[in-house]
Amino acid sequence: MKIKTGDKVKVIAGKDAGKKGKILQVFVEKNKASVEGINLAIKNMKPRKQGEKGQKIEFPAPMSISNLMIICPKCNKATRVKYKILDKAENKKAKKSRSCVKCNELID
């Protein structure tokens, strides 16, 4: 998966198109991610104890990863991600790293 927890992303489609945020959680099986402050949903919570009031809780609902583009930390532009293979030694396993398509800078 090209998006990880903690990445800054830009929403390219949907009701929050153009907004930027940080990835809070990634759901690999569902191909979705929840982004801080984007795609907010409201859930009504019933009171649990007598005398307590009910609440409305706002939380970021998961959205499809296809609607997100990662923001490069160097050039600060929304970009696609490509993989580079680093440290390919004889006895060691090759390390795969993400990089920006526009400026060729490593992302992680």
C-alpha positions as CSV (number, residue, x, y, z in Angstrom):
1,M,0.0,0.0,0.0
2,K,1.4,3.4,-1.0
3,I,-0.2,5.3,1.9
4,K,0.8,4.8,5.5
5,T,-0.3,6.1,8.9
6,G,1.1,9.6,9.6
7,D,1.4,10.7,5.9
8,K,0.0,14.1,4.8
9,V,-2.6,13.7,2.1
10,K,-4.8,15.8,-0.1
11,V,-8.4,14.8,-1.0
12,I,-8.9,14.8,-4.8
13,A,-12.6,13.6,-4.9
14,G,-15.7,13.7,-2.9
15,K,-17.4,16.3,-0.6
16,D,-14.1,17.4,0.9
17,A,-12.1,17.7,-2.3
18,G,-9.1,20.0,-2.0
19,K,-8.7,19.6,1.8
20,K,-5.5,18.4,3.4
21,G,-5.0,16.2,6.5
22,K,-3.0,13.6,8.2
23,I,-3.7,9.8,8.0
24,L,-4.9,8.5,11.3
25,Q,-5.7,4.9,10.4
26,V,-5.3,2.7,7.4
27,F,-7.6,-0.3,6.7
28,V,-5.7,-2.5,4.2
29,E,-8.4,-5.1,3.8
30,K,-11.0,-2.6,2.9
31,N,-8.7,-0.3,0.9
32,K,-9.7,2.7,3.0
33,A,-8.1,5.3,5.3
34,S,-9.4,7.8,7.9
35,V,-8.0,11.3,7.6
36,E,-7.9,13.9,10.4
37,G,-10.7,16.4,10.1
38,I,-12.0,15.1,6.8
39,N,-15.2,13.1,6.0
40,L,-16.6,13.8,9.5
41,A,-19.6,11.7,10.5
42,I,-21.8,12.2,13.5
43,K,-22.8,9.4,15.8
44,N,-25.6,9.8,18.5
45,M,-24.7,8.1,21.7
46,K,-27.3,7.1,24.2
47,P,-26.9,7.8,27.9
48,R,-25.3,4.9,29.7
49,K,-26.1,5.9,33.3
50,Q,-29.3,7.4,34.8
51,G,-29.1,11.2,34.9
52,E,-26.4,11.3,32.1
53,K,-27.2,13.1,28.9
54,G,-26.8,11.7,25.4
55,Q,-24.0,13.0,23.2
56,K,-23.3,13.7,19.5
57,I,-19.8,12.4,18.7
58,E,-18.0,13.6,15.5
59,F,-15.4,11.2,14.1
60,P,-13.5,10.9,10.7
61,A,-15.1,8.1,8.8
62,P,-12.9,6.0,6.5
63,M,-12.7,7.0,2.9
64,S,-11.4,5.2,-0.2
65,I,-7.6,5.5,-0.8
66,S,-8.3,6.2,-4.5
67,N,-9.6,9.6,-3.4
68,L,-6.4,10.5,-1.7
69,M,-3.0,11.8,-3.0
70,I,0.1,11.9,-0.8
71,I,1.8,15.3,-0.3
72,C,5.6,15.2,-0.8
73,P,7.4,16.6,2.2
74,K,10.1,18.3,0.1
75,C,8.1,19.9,-2.8
76,N,4.8,20.2,-0.9
77,K,2.7,19.1,-3.9
78,A,0.2,16.3,-4.2
79,T,2.0,13.5,-6.1
80,R,1.9,9.9,-7.1
81,V,4.2,7.5,-5.4
82,K,6.8,5.2,-7.0
83,Y,9.0,2.6,-5.4
84,K,12.9,2.6,-5.4
85,I,15.0,-0.4,-4.4
86,L,17.8,0.6,-2.1
87,D,20.8,-1.3,-0.6
88,K,20.8,-4.3,-2.8
89,A,23.7,-6.2,-1.5
90,E,24.7,-9.8,-2.2
91,N,23.6,-11.4,1.1
92,K,21.1,-8.8,2.2
93,K,17.5,-8.4,1.2
94,A,16.8,-5.4,-1.0
95,K,14.9,-2.5,0.8
96,K,12.0,-1.0,-1.0
97,S,11.3,2.7,-0.4
98,R,8.7,5.2,-1.5
99,S,9.6,8.3,-3.5
100,C,7.9,11.3,-5.1
101,V,7.3,11.1,-8.9
102,K,7.8,14.8,-9.4
103,C,11.0,15.5,-7.4
104,N,12.5,12.0,-6.9
105,E,12.8,12.6,-3.2
106,L,12.4,9.7,-0.7
107,I,9.2,10.0,1.3
108,D,10.0,7.7,4.3
